[in-house]
Amino acid sequence: MLKVKKDFTFVLYLIPKILQVFLNISLIFLAIILSILLVKELIIFSHILIESGSDDYKLFLDNILIFFLYFEFITMIVKYFKEEYHFPIRYFIYIGITAMVRIIIVDHEQPVNTMLYSLVILILIIGYFIMNLTPRERPDSKWFFKKNNV
């Protein structure tokens, strides 16, 4: 009975490790794909700038904001690995604000929608402000596991 329990405990320990490795490999592939798309956006943006006939400022801003969205996602993946497999929530808020600004710039024909998008940005900023007011000290998970012999 003791051997079966020990084997089961080992399997329970091994499954999260395997899933973590799978997640890390998937995120590395995603980072590579996003990096390629980031370079593609730079090439597209340089073609827009070189073309003498394109004076559309919406197109410029749209491409710049798409570039920043790719950049922020890549930065978030890098932070994930630097912060020991944890996505900081503030990066999701940055991406949300950038995406909403992009929508406002590209699609601002409907005043009601633009107002709603602006309210979403305000809510995200308030959430970020509240998040910065709360203390960042969190209990160390290693301490928890040592204390409970897990």
C-alpha positions in Angstrom: 0.0 0.0 0.0 2.9 2.4 0.9 4.5 1.7 -2.5 1.3 2.5 -4.4 0.9 5.8 -2.5 4.6 6.7 -3.1 4.2 6.0 -6.9 1.0 8.0 -7.0 2.7 10.9 -5.2 5.5 10.8 -7.8 3.0 10.9 -10.7 1.3 13.9 -9.1 4.6 15.6 -8.8 5.6 14.7 -12.4 2.4 15.8 -14.2 2.8 19.5 -13.4 6.5 19.4 -14.4 5.6 17.8 -17.8 2.9 20.4 -18.4 5.2 23.2 -17.4 7.8 22.0 -20.0 5.1 21.8 -22.6 3.9 25.3 -21.8 7.4 26.7 -21.9 8.1 25.1 -25.3 4.8 26.4 -26.6 5.6 29.9 -25.4 9.0 29.8 -27.0 7.4 28.9 -30.4 4.9 31.7 -29.9 7.7 34.2 -29.1 9.4 33.2 -32.3 6.3 33.6 -34.4 5.5 37.0 -32.8 9.1 38.1 -33.5 8.8 37.2 -37.1 5.5 39.1 -37.3 7.2 42.1 -35.5 9.9 42.2 -38.2 7.1 41.9 -40.9 5.4 44.9 -39.4 8.6 46.9 -39.5 9.0 46.0 -43.2 5.4 47.0 -43.9 5.8 50.2 -42.0 9.0 51.1 -43.8 7.3 50.5 -47.2 4.5 52.8 -46.1 7.0 55.5 -45.1 8.9 55.2 -48.4 5.8 55.4 -50.6 5.3 59.0 -51.5 1.6 58.6 -52.1 0.5 57.4 -48.7 -0.5 60.3 -46.5 -3.0 58.3 -44.5 -2.1 59.0 -40.8 -4.6 56.3 -39.7 -2.6 53.7 -41.5 0.6 55.0 -39.9 -0.9 54.9 -36.4 -2.5 51.6 -37.0 0.8 50.0 -38.0 2.6 51.6 -35.1 0.1 50.3 -32.6 0.1 46.8 -34.1 3.9 46.9 -33.7 3.5 47.8 -30.0 1.0 45.0 -29.5 3.5 42.5 -30.9 6.2 44.1 -28.8 4.2 43.9 -25.6 3.3 40.3 -26.1 6.9 39.4 -26.7 7.9 41.4 -23.6 5.2 39.6 -21.6 6.7 36.2 -22.6 10.1 37.4 -21.6 8.8 38.5 -18.2 7.1 35.2 -17.8 10.4 33.4 -17.9 12.2 36.1 -15.8 9.6 36.1 -13.1 9.7 32.3 -12.7 6.7 31.2 -14.8 4.3 34.0 -13.8 2.5 36.5 -16.1 2.4 40.0 -14.4 -1.1 41.3 -14.7 0.2 44.8 -15.5 1.3 43.6 -18.9 -2.2 42.5 -19.7 -3.5 45.9 -18.7 -0.8 47.6 -21.0 -1.9 45.4 -23.9 -5.6 46.1 -23.2 -5.0 49.9 -23.2 -2.9 49.7 -26.4 -5.5 47.6 -28.1 -8.3 50.0 -27.1 -6.4 53.0 -28.3 -5.8 51.2 -31.6 -9.5 50.6 -32.0 -10.3 54.2 -31.2 -7.8 55.4 -33.8 -8.9 53.0 -36.5 -12.7 52.9 -35.9 -14.0 56.2 -34.6 -17.0 56.8 -36.8 -19.6 55.9 -34.1 -19.3 58.4 -31.2 -21.1 56.0 -28.7 -18.6 53.2 -29.4 -15.7 55.7 -29.1 -17.1 56.8 -25.7 -17.4 53.1 -24.6 -13.9 52.4 -25.7 -12.7 55.4 -23.7 -14.5 54.2 -20.6 -12.8 50.8 -21.0 -9.5 52.6 -21.1 -10.4 54.5 -18.0 -11.4 51.3 -16.2 -8.1 49.7 -17.1 -6.2 52.7 -15.9 -8.2 52.8 -12.6 -7.5 49.0 -12.2 -3.8 49.6 -12.8 -3.8 52.4 -10.2 -5.6 50.2 -7.7 -3.1 47.4 -8.4 -0.2 49.7 -7.7 -1.7 50.9 -4.4 -1.9 47.3 -3.0 1.3 45.9 -1.5 3.4 43.7 -3.8 4.6 41.5 -0.9 3.2 38.1 -1.2 3.9 35.0 0.8 6.8 33.0 -0.5 5.5 29.8 -2.0 8.7 28.0 -1.1 8.1 28.9 2.5 4.6 27.5 2.3 5.8 24.2 0.9 8.6 23.9 3.5 6.2 24.7 6.4 3.6 22.1 5.3 6.2 19.5 4.2 4.7 19.3 0.7 
